[in-house]
Amino acid sequence: MIALLQRVRRARVDVGDRCTGEIGPGLLLLVCAEPQDDESVAEKLLTKILKLRIFGDEAGKMNRSLQDVGGGLLIVSQFTLAADTAGGNRPSFTGAAPAELGRRLYDHVVRFAREHHPVVHTGEFGADMQVSLVNDGPVTIPMRM
């Protein structure tokens, strides 16, 4: 799985005129399943993200996790994280999981997150979404499991 984490002051996802998810301080997680991924990979990724120490402590040092600070988690599917731009000017997305597998793993990521963290909101798999955020830091971290 490929993930892009952004520490945010706030973030929101809209589909058309409907807000599907909105958080205050926390993490925006953009996630993309790859063909070889399964539920165990998704769980390993989420476990790491929830414990990743990227929030400031009393001294301002990145020493606290999302769970430590009680921040929100906004999870958005984004198959374009698998873009291959090596050839030509049009990215190839063949590195992304097929839609059925992608949806299954995205749904699993969301379920697992909700079992392990109290504030989880989402985008809508496969929808044309508008994502707005205020990046805090800025802190943006790419991850791959």
C-alpha positions, 0 to 999 in steps of 0.5 A, a space after each residue: 500500500 502507498 500512503 501520503 500523510 499530511 499533518 493538518 490543522 483541519 481537512 475536509 472532503 466534499 463529493 458534489 455539494 455534500 461533505 463526506 468527512 471533516 476533521 480538525 487537528 490530526 492527519 489526512 491520509 491519502 491511501 492507494 492499494 497495490 495489486 499484491 496488497 491484502 488486509 494484513 498489509 493494510 493493518 500494518 500500515 494503519 498500526 504504524 500511522 496511528 503510532 507515528 510520532 509526528 506531533 509536537 510535545 511540550 518542547 515542540 519536538 515531534 514526539 507524540 502520535 495521533 493517538 497521543 494527541 487525540 487528533 482526527 483521521 481523515 482517510 481518502 482513497 487516491 489511486 493516483 499515488 501509484 502513478 508511473 511517470 517514467 515514460 511519456 507525458 501521460 501517467 500510467 496507473 497500472 500500479 494501482 490495485 484493480 477497483 474491486 480490490 482497491 475498494 475492499 482494502 480501502 473499506 478494510 483500512 477504514 474499519 480497522 482505523 475505526 476499531 483503533 481510533 475514536 475520530 475517523 472520517 472518510 472520503 468516498 471510494 471512486 468518487 470525484 472528491 474535492 479535498 481541502 486542508 490546512 497543512 500543519 508544519 508543513 508535515 507531509 510524509 510518504 509511506 509504502 508497506 
